[in-house]
Amino acid sequence: MPAAAPLFERVQPAPLVPPGLPLVIALTGFTDAGSAVTQLVDYARAELNPEPIALYANDVLLDYRARRPIVTFEADHLTDYAPQRLELSLAHDALGSEFLLLAGYEPDFAWDAFSRSVLEFADEFQVSTVTWVHAIPMPVPHTRPIGTTVSGNRGDLTEAHSIWKPHTQVPATVGHLLEYRFAEEGMSIAGFVLLVPHYLGDTEYPGSTLAALDSISLATGRVFSIDDLREANTEYLERVAEQVTGSEELTQMLANLEERYDAYMAGATQATPILHAGDLPTADELAAELERFLATRPPSDDDRRGGPLG
């Protein structure tokens, strides 16, 4: 029998990792409303100067038929092949402060082996805290700060910023498994679930990535340069607001969501969203963007059945 393929390969030479850094986990997969984590991974690779420590093996962890690599075709030949990437890196924030970053795709296979490897890396590097993020669609308005559900064992974060605390069973992600295993080991861990407006869930919503970065900053003390993301979010919300103003149905839908959100925040929770109103455009600016956005997106099966909100 051939030997089993290794789960990961260490990079040589590896960067020097000081002990006691926080670990941040960003894995795309089952749910990624607003493409929050996908954009976060792209941002991290472009802006955080990640130095790879270990590269995980696609042939062991990835279902290629579910998430196919991208090839570039130029007239009559192929010029590039871009496989998926999952790697542990030493990353740097806007001030040069270091942290560990596990970023890429959610494994399709070998969850237990993968989780054990992450815990072993955390032990090897004496990780101080673990933070992970993912995003789900919720019936909330885009004219209010993006809320979070905070899980884990960091009670200060849960008490202050978990605005929705459900009692339910949901399909697990590998992030849930990692949180569960880290908590079993007594590691300080926080998971942030971003509550993204459901009607923007299938789009690339920069505000969801801003919320992810704010959550990570709150949990780790790391600081991120987000001017480009803020500008992209302003332009995005202007497009969405244009959609709303031209549609009586969408205007009423948004008003109903705002009323329900405000009533809930006033009476059902003492927590506060991590993104505050001052970080967002005004209601009038936003009520100039769902409308233009919906008008410019290509028709889908949902549109034929009555639209994304129907």
Backbone bond lengths (Angstrom), bond angles and torsions (degrees), N, CA, C in turn:
res aa  C-N    CA-C-N  psi(-1)  N-CA   C-N-CA  omega(-1)  CA-C   N-CA-C  phi
1 M - - - 1.457 - - 1.530 109.68 -
2 P 1.360 118.34 132.37 1.471 119.21 176.65 1.515 110.86 -67.82
3 A 1.316 115.50 149.79 1.467 120.00 178.21 1.522 110.23 -65.31
4 A 1.326 115.52 146.01 1.464 120.42 178.81 1.523 109.68 -64.67
5 A 1.317 115.43 142.96 1.464 119.62 178.19 1.518 109.69 -66.19
6 P 1.334 117.73 142.67 1.473 119.92 179.11 1.520 111.11 -66.95
7 L 1.322 115.53 148.18 1.459 121.48 -178.08 1.519 111.83 -70.19
8 F 1.322 117.06 -33.57 1.465 121.59 -179.22 1.514 109.30 -151.29
9 E 1.311 114.68 165.94 1.456 121.64 176.36 1.519 108.65 -125.95
10 R 1.321 116.44 127.79 1.459 120.43 176.10 1.525 110.08 -74.22
11 V 1.325 115.02 140.53 1.464 120.66 178.93 1.523 109.07 -81.39
12 Q 1.305 115.97 135.79 1.463 121.76 177.21 1.529 109.79 -125.71
13 P 1.333 118.95 128.90 1.466 124.99 -5.15 1.527 110.44 -76.77
14 A 1.312 116.42 144.51 1.457 121.88 -179.00 1.523 110.13 -88.27
15 P 1.332 117.41 150.52 1.462 119.02 175.19 1.522 111.05 -66.05
16 L 1.305 116.15 153.08 1.457 121.51 176.86 1.526 108.46 -76.72
17 V 1.325 117.00 119.61 1.464 122.22 -176.73 1.520 109.01 -105.44
18 P 1.330 118.21 112.45 1.467 119.07 176.66 1.525 110.34 -68.71
19 P 1.322 118.28 147.35 1.463 120.11 -179.71 1.527 111.29 -70.32
20 G 1.327 114.94 155.02 1.456 120.69 171.46 1.506 116.10 85.80
21 L 1.335 118.72 15.82 1.463 120.87 178.64 1.530 110.53 -79.76
22 P 1.339 117.73 153.73 1.461 119.67 170.38 1.527 110.58 -73.22
23 L 1.319 115.64 152.63 1.456 122.94 175.57 1.523 108.68 -111.66
24 V 1.322 116.65 128.88 1.463 123.14 176.44 1.517 108.26 -113.26
25 I 1.327 117.13 134.37 1.456 122.92 -177.87 1.518 109.17 -119.56
26 A 1.335 116.43 125.90 1.468 122.61 178.60 1.520 107.89 -136.20
27 L 1.338 116.24 102.64 1.459 121.68 -176.05 1.525 109.73 -123.70
28 T 1.320 116.59 125.15 1.460 120.83 176.66 1.524 109.19 -80.31
29 G 1.333 116.06 150.59 1.452 116.94 179.83 1.506 113.54 173.36
30 F 1.327 116.58 -123.15 1.459 124.17 -167.64 1.522 112.92 -56.47
31 T 1.304 118.26 -50.54 1.463 121.58 176.82 1.526 108.61 -128.39
32 D 1.317 115.19 135.90 1.468 120.22 177.57 1.519 108.13 -152.74
33 A 1.332 116.32 63.66 1.461 121.34 -177.41 1.515 110.53 -58.68
34 G 1.332 114.97 135.90 1.451 120.10 -178.41 1.518 113.72 69.79
35 S 1.339 116.81 10.07 1.485 121.52 -174.46 1.525 110.58 52.80
36 A 1.340 116.10 35.98 1.465 120.54 -175.10 1.519 111.84 -59.88
37 V 1.338 116.96 -49.76 1.454 120.00 -175.15 1.529 110.78 -76.79
38 T 1.335 116.91 -36.69 1.457 119.69 176.68 1.520 110.57 -57.63
39 Q 1.335 116.44 -46.99 1.461 120.11 178.34 1.522 111.42 -67.57
40 L 1.335 117.06 -34.17 1.462 120.61 177.99 1.524 110.89 -63.45
41 V 1.331 117.07 -42.98 1.465 120.60 178.36 1.529 110.29 -63.49
42 D 1.336 116.59 -43.71 1.476 119.88 177.53 1.521 110.86 -60.96
43 Y 1.332 116.38 -43.19 1.467 121.09 178.92 1.531 110.09 -61.25
44 A 1.331 116.35 -45.58 1.460 120.21 -177.08 1.525 110.87 -61.78
45 R 1.327 116.87 -42.34 1.462 119.73 -177.97 1.520 111.85 -70.33
46 A 1.334 117.00 -28.58 1.461 120.35 -178.25 1.526 112.55 -88.68
47 E 1.335 117.89 -31.22 1.464 120.71 -168.14 1.525 115.54 -115.18
48 L 1.326 119.02 -18.27 1.465 120.21 -169.14 1.527 113.54 -106.48
49 N 1.324 116.94 11.87 1.462 121.99 175.83 1.534 111.80 46.22
50 P 1.341 117.67 55.41 1.464 119.03 -178.29 1.519 112.25 -71.37
51 E 1.328 116.37 131.91 1.460 122.89 176.82 1.527 107.56 -107.14
52 P 1.329 118.26 109.62 1.468 120.40 -174.35 1.525 112.98 -59.89
53 I 1.314 114.17 138.67 1.465 122.67 175.19 1.522 110.25 -108.15
54 A 1.353 115.52 -43.52 1.462 121.28 -179.71 1.518 109.05 -144.73
55 L 1.333 116.73 137.40 1.450 123.30 178.17 1.524 107.98 -110.27
56 Y 1.323 117.25 122.69 1.466 121.11 179.93 1.526 110.30 -80.65
57 A 1.318 115.85 149.93 1.460 122.83 -171.34 1.526 110.88 -86.30
58 N 1.315 116.74 114.15 1.461 120.69 177.55 1.525 111.98 -59.68
59 D 1.334 117.63 -38.48 1.460 120.55 -176.95 1.525 112.05 -64.99
60 V 1.324 117.04 -18.84 1.460 121.17 178.10 1.525 111.16 -94.77
61 L 1.324 117.59 -38.55 1.464 121.54 -167.56 1.523 115.12 -105.46
62 L 1.327 118.76 -18.25 1.459 121.00 -166.85 1.529 112.00 -110.81
63 D 1.338 115.65 136.89 1.465 122.75 169.36 1.530 106.95 -91.11
64 Y 1.321 116.84 100.19 1.461 120.99 -175.03 1.527 112.40 -61.56
65 R 1.330 117.86 -30.76 1.459 120.00 -178.10 1.519 111.50 -71.38
66 A 1.330 117.12 -26.21 1.458 120.63 178.31 1.528 111.70 -82.89
67 R 1.328 116.45 -36.67 1.466 121.07 179.49 1.513 107.98 -133.38
68 R 1.324 114.90 86.68 1.460 120.88 -172.31 1.529 111.24 -75.34
69 P 1.327 117.02 141.79 1.467 120.28 173.26 1.528 110.07 -62.30
70 I 1.317 115.74 160.42 1.462 121.98 179.66 1.530 109.03 -101.76
71 V 1.337 115.24 132.75 1.458 120.33 172.21 1.527 108.36 -115.30
72 T 1.311 116.02 150.92 1.467 121.86 177.20 1.524 109.11 -106.90
73 F 1.333 115.25 125.43 1.468 121.62 -177.63 1.521 108.63 -109.48
74 E 1.316 117.65 123.64 1.460 123.20 -179.74 1.528 109.81 -117.05
75 A 1.319 115.49 94.91 1.472 123.23 175.20 1.524 112.51 63.52
76 D 1.341 117.15 -68.84 1.458 119.13 -175.48 1.528 113.27 -139.19
77 H 1.358 116.74 13.18 1.455 118.92 178.73 1.528 110.28 -156.28
78 L 1.318 115.57 163.10 1.457 122.43 179.44 1.524 109.94 -92.30
79 T 1.337 115.18 135.45 1.465 118.88 -176.73 1.522 113.47 -115.69
80 D 1.349 117.33 -10.58 1.461 117.76 -178.73 1.518 109.13 -158.92
81 Y 1.320 114.62 150.80 1.462 123.43 174.99 1.520 106.79 -134.42
82 A 1.338 117.19 121.02 1.465 121.17 -173.90 1.524 109.91 -121.12
83 P 1.331 117.58 92.87 1.464 120.40 178.85 1.525 111.57 -73.42
84 Q 1.318 116.07 161.56 1.458 121.60 172.92 1.529 109.33 -63.11
85 R 1.341 115.62 155.08 1.462 120.20 -179.53 1.524 109.86 -131.41
86 L 1.326 114.57 137.96 1.463 122.57 172.14 1.515 106.19 -137.92
87 E 1.330 116.24 118.01 1.459 118.37 -172.79 1.527 111.56 -149.75
88 L 1.307 113.94 151.59 1.460 121.91 171.63 1.514 107.36 -99.23
89 S 1.343 116.55 127.92 1.461 121.06 -174.94 1.523 110.87 -134.33
90 L 1.319 113.83 161.98 1.461 122.01 167.53 1.526 106.34 -95.83
91 A 1.341 116.35 113.64 1.467 121.49 -176.56 1.524 110.26 -108.56
92 H 1.351 115.09 167.34 1.465 121.19 -175.29 1.523 108.75 -135.82
93 D 1.332 116.60 132.36 1.460 119.73 179.47 1.533 110.07 -82.21
94 A 1.338 116.46 -173.22 1.466 120.84 -175.11 1.525 112.84 -65.09
95 L 1.335 116.97 -20.54 1.461 120.92 179.27 1.519 112.20 -100.20
96 G 1.327 116.62 2.94 1.455 120.48 -179.85 1.515 114.31 90.08
97 S 1.330 117.57 -0.02 1.466 119.94 178.48 1.518 110.09 -70.19
98 E 1.324 116.38 139.57 1.459 121.15 -173.63 1.531 111.66 -93.16
99 F 1.310 114.92 155.05 1.460 122.67 169.55 1.521 107.93 -159.29
100 L 1.315 115.57 160.80 1.461 120.85 176.90 1.523 109.22 -87.92
101 L 1.324 116.15 141.46 1.461 121.60 -177.50 1.520 109.14 -132.49
102 L 1.324 115.97 120.32 1.462 122.44 171.53 1.516 106.61 -104.79
103 A 1.329 117.36 110.85 1.462 120.49 -170.24 1.517 110.96 -140.46
104 G 1.333 114.05 144.64 1.450 120.98 177.01 1.507 111.26 142.03
105 Y 1.332 116.23 -149.03 1.457 120.68 -176.77 1.531 111.34 -81.09
106 E 1.315 116.22 153.14 1.455 121.61 170.49 1.528 108.39 -74.71
107 P 1.336 118.43 127.58 1.461 119.22 -179.91 1.530 112.14 -59.31
108 D 1.325 115.74 141.69 1.457 121.38 173.40 1.522 111.65 -84.78
109 F 1.335 116.70 -27.81 1.453 121.70 -174.40 1.527 110.32 -129.15
110 A 1.331 115.17 166.28 1.478 123.35 169.96 1.525 112.65 57.63
111 W 1.332 116.33 44.56 1.459 119.64 -178.77 1.526 112.52 -59.63
112 D 1.330 117.14 -42.67 1.466 119.14 -177.35 1.523 111.05 -65.34
113 A 1.335 116.13 -44.22 1.467 119.27 179.10 1.524 110.58 -65.09
114 F 1.324 116.54 -41.48 1.464 120.01 178.29 1.528 110.64 -61.59
115 S 1.314 116.92 -46.32 1.470 120.46 -178.92 1.518 111.14 -61.86
116 R 1.332 116.46 -41.53 1.473 119.03 177.71 1.521 110.86 -60.83
117 S 1.320 117.00 -39.78 1.465 119.31 -179.24 1.519 111.44 -65.11
118 V 1.334 117.22 -39.13 1.464 120.37 179.78 1.531 109.98 -66.35
119 L 1.343 117.27 -42.03 1.461 120.11 177.59 1.525 111.12 -63.74
120 E 1.330 116.66 -36.33 1.458 119.62 178.83 1.530 111.52 -68.10
121 F 1.329 116.66 -39.60 1.465 119.26 174.80 1.532 110.38 -62.43
122 A 1.328 116.43 -43.04 1.468 120.11 179.97 1.523 111.12 -60.64
123 D 1.328 116.37 -38.97 1.458 120.07 178.11 1.525 111.00 -69.97
124 E 1.323 116.30 -41.85 1.464 120.40 -179.50 1.523 111.58 -60.37
125 F 1.327 116.75 -41.74 1.462 120.55 -176.37 1.533 112.75 -96.00
126 Q 1.326 116.57 8.10 1.476 122.16 177.23 1.528 110.96 51.38
127 V 1.326 115.02 50.87 1.460 121.58 -177.92 1.531 110.39 -56.91
128 S 1.321 116.03 137.73 1.466 120.68 -177.08 1.531 112.12 -84.47
129 T 1.331 117.23 -46.30 1.461 122.48 178.80 1.531 108.41 -143.17
130 V 1.325 115.19 160.57 1.461 121.78 175.76 1.523 108.08 -124.54
131 T 1.328 116.41 133.84 1.463 122.50 178.75 1.520 108.65 -133.37
132 W 1.333 116.51 133.10 1.462 119.08 175.74 1.519 109.23 -137.44
133 V 1.327 116.10 156.61 1.459 121.31 -176.54 1.517 110.04 -135.98
134 H 1.321 115.85 146.47 1.453 121.71 164.82 1.526 107.72 -152.30
135 A 1.331 117.12 174.44 1.464 120.80 -170.09 1.516 110.30 -137.39
136 I 1.346 115.69 139.11 1.456 121.43 178.26 1.526 109.01 -129.22
137 P 1.341 117.82 153.60 1.471 120.16 177.37 1.527 110.75 -78.49
138 M 1.335 115.93 141.29 1.465 122.43 179.30 1.522 109.37 -141.30
139 P 1.345 118.13 150.88 1.474 120.59 176.85 1.522 111.17 -77.03
140 V 1.329 115.18 73.49 1.462 122.38 -179.97 1.528 108.12 -128.97
141 P 1.348 118.12 155.53 1.467 120.32 -178.12 1.528 112.47 -85.67
142 H 1.323 115.62 146.53 1.458 119.28 178.14 1.519 112.04 -75.20
143 T 1.329 118.04 -7.96 1.459 122.57 178.51 1.530 112.93 -84.80
144 R 1.309 116.83 6.00 1.460 121.70 176.41 1.528 108.67 -122.72
145 P 1.340 117.96 158.25 1.465 119.99 178.25 1.530 111.09 -58.12
146 I 1.321 116.36 145.67 1.457 120.76 176.85 1.527 109.01 -69.38
147 G 1.310 115.52 124.19 1.459 120.71 179.69 1.525 111.46 -87.43
148 T 1.328 115.51 171.13 1.461 121.40 179.13 1.515 110.64 -137.14
149 T 1.318 114.75 151.02 1.460 122.44 160.94 1.520 106.28 -104.95
150 V 1.317 117.10 125.30 1.463 121.76 -176.65 1.526 108.71 -109.91
151 S 1.332 115.59 124.40 1.464 120.51 178.13 1.521 109.03 -116.59
152 G 1.323 115.70 177.71 1.457 120.17 -179.06 1.513 111.24 109.15
153 N 1.323 115.89 -154.76 1.462 120.34 -176.30 1.524 113.60 -122.91
154 R 1.333 116.44 17.38 1.465 119.38 176.04 1.526 107.76 -95.68
155 G 1.320 114.96 86.26 1.460 121.23 -172.55 1.511 113.81 -58.59
156 D 1.327 118.40 -30.29 1.458 120.60 -179.91 1.525 110.51 -63.68
157 L 1.331 116.47 -42.10 1.462 120.28 -179.76 1.526 110.91 -71.01
158 T 1.308 117.00 -41.66 1.470 120.72 179.73 1.514 110.62 -62.32
159 E 1.320 116.54 -46.09 1.461 120.60 -177.52 1.517 111.62 -64.85
160 A 1.312 116.84 -38.85 1.464 120.32 -174.39 1.516 113.28 -82.75
161 H 1.345 118.38 -32.07 1.457 118.91 -166.16 1.526 115.46 -131.77
162 S 1.328 118.79 2.77 1.462 119.76 176.76 1.528 108.25 -90.27
163 I 1.349 116.39 97.43 1.459 119.48 -174.37 1.525 112.34 -83.17
164 W 1.338 117.51 -15.54 1.464 120.99 179.81 1.522 108.15 -134.44
165 K 1.333 117.01 121.33 1.461 122.38 -175.38 1.524 109.53 -122.39
166 P 1.322 117.05 81.78 1.464 120.13 -175.72 1.524 112.29 -76.27
167 H 1.328 115.57 158.94 1.459 123.31 169.07 1.525 105.76 -117.29
168 T 1.333 116.97 101.95 1.452 119.31 -170.68 1.521 110.35 -159.33
169 Q 1.311 116.27 172.05 1.448 123.17 170.81 1.525 108.44 -116.57
170 V 1.314 116.69 133.80 1.464 121.54 -177.67 1.520 109.21 -134.55
171 P 1.334 117.48 156.03 1.478 119.15 173.35 1.528 110.02 -60.96
172 A 1.313 116.23 132.43 1.467 120.78 -174.93 1.521 111.61 -79.41
173 T 1.315 114.69 152.49 1.455 122.99 166.08 1.526 107.74 -109.58
174 V 1.323 116.98 168.90 1.452 118.70 177.22 1.532 110.29 -66.86
175 G 1.338 116.86 -23.91 1.464 119.63 174.23 1.518 111.55 -62.62
176 H 1.334 116.81 -40.92 1.468 119.82 176.11 1.528 110.57 -60.99
177 L 1.338 115.99 -44.29 1.466 119.44 -179.95 1.526 110.96 -61.49
178 L 1.340 116.61 -42.97 1.461 119.49 178.59 1.526 110.82 -62.34
179 E 1.335 116.68 -43.84 1.469 119.02 178.20 1.525 110.64 -59.28
180 Y 1.323 116.07 -44.74 1.467 120.91 -178.90 1.525 110.85 -61.08
181 R 1.328 116.66 -45.37 1.467 120.49 -178.70 1.529 111.51 -68.68
182 F 1.324 117.72 -41.31 1.463 120.05 178.06 1.532 110.63 -63.00
183 A 1.330 116.54 -41.33 1.463 119.70 179.15 1.528 111.02 -64.13
184 E 1.346 115.79 -37.85 1.468 119.04 176.64 1.522 111.32 -59.72
185 E 1.324 116.12 -33.58 1.468 120.86 -179.23 1.524 112.62 -84.94
186 G 1.325 117.19 0.27 1.453 120.41 179.24 1.515 114.28 79.45
187 M 1.335 117.06 14.88 1.457 121.58 179.38 1.531 110.08 -76.92
188 S 1.307 117.30 142.56 1.462 122.37 176.41 1.523 109.06 -72.63
189 I 1.350 116.87 115.39 1.463 120.37 -174.55 1.519 110.86 -140.14
190 A 1.326 115.45 144.08 1.466 122.20 175.62 1.516 108.53 -135.88
191 G 1.327 116.16 132.21 1.455 122.21 173.84 1.516 109.91 -113.00
192 F 1.317 117.36 127.43 1.462 122.44 -179.77 1.528 109.45 -107.28
193 V 1.331 115.97 117.69 1.456 121.50 172.95 1.522 107.46 -98.36
194 L 1.314 117.81 114.91 1.464 122.29 179.63 1.523 108.84 -81.51
195 L 1.322 116.41 131.13 1.469 122.48 -177.72 1.527 107.74 -98.94
196 V 1.325 115.95 93.72 1.465 123.69 -171.25 1.523 109.69 -94.07
197 P 1.348 118.70 136.62 1.466 120.37 176.98 1.522 111.57 -48.43
198 H 1.335 115.90 128.69 1.462 119.47 -171.37 1.522 112.43 -62.53
199 Y 1.340 117.08 -31.53 1.460 119.79 -176.89 1.531 112.24 -77.43
200 L 1.341 116.97 -6.78 1.467 121.68 174.76 1.526 111.43 -110.25
201 G 1.328 116.74 4.32 1.455 121.19 -172.38 1.508 114.40 -62.73
202 D 1.336 118.02 -31.05 1.462 120.88 -178.01 1.521 113.11 -92.98
203 T 1.307 117.78 10.82 1.460 122.15 -178.46 1.523 110.12 -109.43
204 E 1.322 115.82 172.00 1.463 121.04 171.59 1.526 108.06 -93.53
205 Y 1.323 115.28 91.90 1.464 123.44 -172.82 1.536 108.64 -96.29
206 P 1.326 118.73 105.62 1.470 120.07 -177.06 1.522 112.95 -60.05
207 G 1.342 117.47 -29.55 1.460 119.65 179.93 1.513 112.71 -60.85
208 S 1.333 117.25 -31.50 1.463 119.41 179.11 1.526 110.75 -68.39
209 T 1.316 117.25 -34.96 1.455 120.41 178.02 1.528 110.80 -73.18
210 L 1.328 116.82 -36.41 1.468 119.46 173.15 1.525 110.88 -59.47
211 A 1.339 116.35 -41.86 1.462 120.09 178.46 1.527 110.85 -64.31
212 A 1.333 116.86 -38.63 1.464 120.05 177.30 1.525 110.90 -62.01
213 L 1.331 116.85 -45.00 1.462 120.22 179.69 1.516 111.80 -65.99
214 D 1.338 117.30 -38.99 1.465 120.10 176.12 1.525 110.77 -61.28
215 S 1.333 116.98 -40.66 1.465 120.93 179.48 1.523 110.59 -63.44
216 I 1.330 116.03 -45.52 1.463 120.09 179.79 1.524 110.80 -63.87
217 S 1.328 116.25 -41.77 1.463 120.15 178.76 1.522 111.29 -61.20
218 L 1.322 116.12 -43.08 1.463 120.82 179.54 1.525 111.07 -61.22
219 A 1.338 116.32 -40.37 1.462 120.17 -174.85 1.519 113.27 -81.70
220 T 1.339 117.71 -26.12 1.465 120.33 -172.46 1.520 114.36 -115.15
221 G 1.339 117.27 -17.29 1.453 120.05 -174.59 1.517 113.89 79.53
222 R 1.330 117.45 3.71 1.456 120.09 177.69 1.525 110.54 -80.57
223 V 1.337 115.68 149.72 1.465 122.03 -174.37 1.522 108.63 -116.38
224 F 1.333 116.20 136.65 1.457 120.14 -175.31 1.525 111.43 -124.03
225 S 1.323 115.06 144.02 1.457 121.62 175.87 1.525 108.39 -83.47
226 I 1.340 116.71 116.87 1.464 119.56 -170.80 1.532 112.72 -127.80
227 D 1.330 117.51 16.32 1.462 119.28 -177.30 1.523 111.99 -58.27
228 D 1.337 117.45 -43.93 1.461 119.82 -179.17 1.526 111.20 -64.80
229 L 1.334 116.61 -39.59 1.464 119.93 177.82 1.522 111.45 -65.62
230 R 1.326 116.81 -39.34 1.469 119.80 178.18 1.527 110.20 -63.10
231 E 1.328 116.56 -42.37 1.460 119.62 179.23 1.526 110.70 -64.28
232 A 1.336 116.16 -42.73 1.465 119.57 178.25 1.522 110.74 -63.70
233 N 1.330 116.94 -37.10 1.462 120.03 179.61 1.521 111.80 -68.32
234 T 1.332 117.44 -39.19 1.462 120.84 177.38 1.528 110.37 -60.69
235 E 1.323 116.68 -46.06 1.464 120.21 179.15 1.524 111.01 -64.25
236 Y 1.315 116.13 -40.31 1.463 120.81 179.70 1.535 110.40 -62.40
237 L 1.323 116.16 -46.84 1.461 119.86 -177.70 1.527 111.71 -68.14
238 E 1.314 117.15 -30.22 1.465 119.49 174.08 1.527 110.28 -62.84
239 R 1.331 115.97 -39.96 1.468 119.12 178.67 1.521 111.23 -67.25
240 V 1.331 116.71 -40.56 1.460 119.86 178.92 1.527 111.07 -64.35
241 A 1.335 116.07 -43.27 1.466 119.82 -178.30 1.521 111.71 -61.90
242 E 1.310 116.76 -34.37 1.461 120.07 177.51 1.531 111.36 -62.62
243 Q 1.321 116.04 -31.22 1.461 119.87 177.39 1.529 110.54 -67.20
244 V 1.313 115.94 -39.02 1.457 120.25 -174.77 1.521 112.11 -70.26
245 T 1.311 117.01 -45.11 1.458 120.55 -172.52 1.517 112.82 -64.72
246 G 1.328 117.63 -26.24 1.453 119.91 -178.83 1.508 114.27 -90.99
247 S 1.336 117.82 3.97 1.461 120.61 -176.53 1.524 110.14 -132.55
248 E 1.307 116.79 118.10 1.468 120.50 177.35 1.519 110.69 -63.34
249 E 1.331 115.98 -38.13 1.470 119.82 -179.74 1.524 111.35 -63.85
250 L 1.337 116.47 -44.70 1.456 119.41 -179.92 1.522 111.94 -69.40
251 T 1.323 116.52 -36.32 1.461 120.00 177.30 1.526 110.69 -61.48
252 Q 1.342 116.21 -42.51 1.462 120.17 179.08 1.527 110.89 -68.61
253 M 1.317 116.06 -40.25 1.461 119.77 177.24 1.513 111.17 -58.72
254 L 1.332 116.50 -45.19 1.455 120.36 -179.49 1.523 111.08 -65.29
255 A 1.339 117.02 -41.49 1.467 120.55 178.75 1.522 110.69 -61.39
256 N 1.333 117.55 -40.59 1.463 120.88 179.02 1.520 111.59 -64.86
257 L 1.335 116.00 -42.46 1.462 119.71 178.13 1.520 111.24 -63.73
258 E 1.332 116.89 -41.32 1.464 120.42 178.96 1.530 110.71 -63.03
259 E 1.328 116.71 -42.65 1.466 120.33 -179.32 1.524 110.99 -62.56
260 R 1.338 116.25 -45.17 1.460 120.00 179.51 1.521 111.65 -65.90
261 Y 1.332 116.52 -41.63 1.460 120.64 179.90 1.526 110.28 -62.76
262 D 1.317 117.16 -47.71 1.470 120.67 -177.08 1.525 111.29 -64.36
263 A 1.331 116.31 -39.11 1.464 119.53 178.56 1.525 110.64 -65.17
264 Y 1.319 116.59 -41.07 1.466 120.30 179.25 1.524 110.64 -64.73
265 M 1.321 117.08 -46.54 1.449 120.32 -177.98 1.524 111.76 -65.68
266 A 1.322 117.09 -28.84 1.464 120.35 -178.95 1.522 112.31 -77.12
267 G 1.342 116.76 -27.39 1.456 116.79 -171.92 1.504 117.23 -126.90
268 A 1.343 118.51 -21.08 1.454 119.63 -170.01 1.520 113.90 -101.85
269 T 1.317 118.21 -11.41 1.462 119.70 -176.50 1.517 110.68 -149.31
270 Q 1.316 115.48 148.47 1.460 121.78 174.09 1.528 110.96 -100.90
271 A 1.317 116.70 -4.20 1.463 120.59 -179.54 1.523 110.32 -76.80
272 T 1.325 115.93 162.06 1.461 120.99 179.02 1.522 109.51 -124.59
273 P 1.345 117.72 143.03 1.455 119.55 175.60 1.523 110.76 -61.68
274 I 1.311 115.84 150.83 1.461 120.55 -179.86 1.517 110.64 -71.88
275 L 1.340 116.93 -38.03 1.462 120.16 173.72 1.513 108.76 -85.66
276 H 1.313 117.37 129.05 1.450 121.08 -177.02 1.520 110.83 -102.77
277 A 1.329 115.32 163.58 1.462 120.14 -172.53 1.521 112.08 -57.35
278 G 1.313 117.83 -32.85 1.456 120.44 179.97 1.516 113.51 -64.93
279 D 1.330 116.72 -17.18 1.453 119.95 179.08 1.517 112.62 -84.69
280 L 1.331 117.28 -5.71 1.461 121.46 -173.73 1.512 111.36 -115.67
281 P 1.338 118.00 154.01 1.458 119.87 171.78 1.532 111.04 -61.63
282 T 1.344 116.21 164.92 1.456 120.68 -179.72 1.525 110.50 -71.27
283 A 1.330 115.61 165.61 1.461 120.58 178.59 1.524 110.78 -60.63
284 D 1.344 117.03 -37.34 1.469 119.62 178.98 1.527 110.92 -65.10
285 E 1.346 115.70 -39.54 1.460 118.91 178.75 1.530 110.59 -66.02
286 L 1.323 114.41 -39.12 1.449 118.15 179.18 1.509 111.00 -74.27
287 A 1.363 114.06 -37.03 1.445 116.86 175.52 1.504 106.89 -74.80
288 A 1.288 125.93 8.91 1.472 123.17 160.22 1.485 101.24 -101.10
289 E 2.372 138.33 26.21 1.469 123.57 -178.88 1.510 119.00 -145.55
290 L 1.275 145.61 -24.88 1.455 140.00 161.75 1.531 108.80 -49.03
291 E 1.383 118.28 -35.90 1.473 120.44 -174.40 1.524 111.46 -68.26
292 R 1.351 116.82 -52.65 1.460 118.77 -179.28 1.518 110.24 -65.95
293 F 1.321 115.78 -37.26 1.456 119.32 179.23 1.525 110.87 -60.74
294 L 1.335 116.42 -49.06 1.462 119.55 -177.70 1.521 111.26 -66.11
295 A 1.325 117.35 -31.58 1.460 120.38 -179.18 1.516 111.81 -71.56
296 T 1.333 117.13 -27.56 1.460 119.85 -174.39 1.518 113.03 -98.29
297 R 1.335 118.56 -12.91 1.471 118.77 179.89 1.514 110.15 -77.02
298 P 1.346 118.08 147.99 1.453 120.32 -179.15 1.518 111.32 -64.47
299 P 1.355 118.67 149.87 1.452 120.66 178.92 1.518 111.22 -63.30
300 S 1.325 116.26 144.26 1.453 122.26 179.40 1.514 108.87 -130.52
301 D 1.330 115.26 177.62 1.465 119.24 177.07 1.522 110.63 -60.93
302 D 1.369 117.06 -36.49 1.464 119.86 177.96 1.515 111.09 -61.73
303 D 1.357 116.68 -40.57 1.456 120.32 179.63 1.523 110.09 -61.36
304 R 1.341 115.57 -41.43 1.461 118.81 -178.33 1.519 111.30 -67.83
305 R 1.349 115.69 -26.21 1.463 118.53 179.22 1.517 112.15 -89.23
306 G 1.334 117.92 -0.58 1.448 119.67 178.77 1.500 114.19 128.21
307 G 1.324 118.73 7.48 1.455 121.53 174.21 1.508 112.38 102.69
308 P 1.358 116.41 166.87 1.457 121.55 -175.36 1.512 112.39 -69.06
309 L 1.316 118.34 -17.25 1.457 120.11 -177.28 1.519 111.34 -99.66
310 G 1.316 117.00 -5.53 1.433 119.54 -170.85 1.465 114.71 -87.03
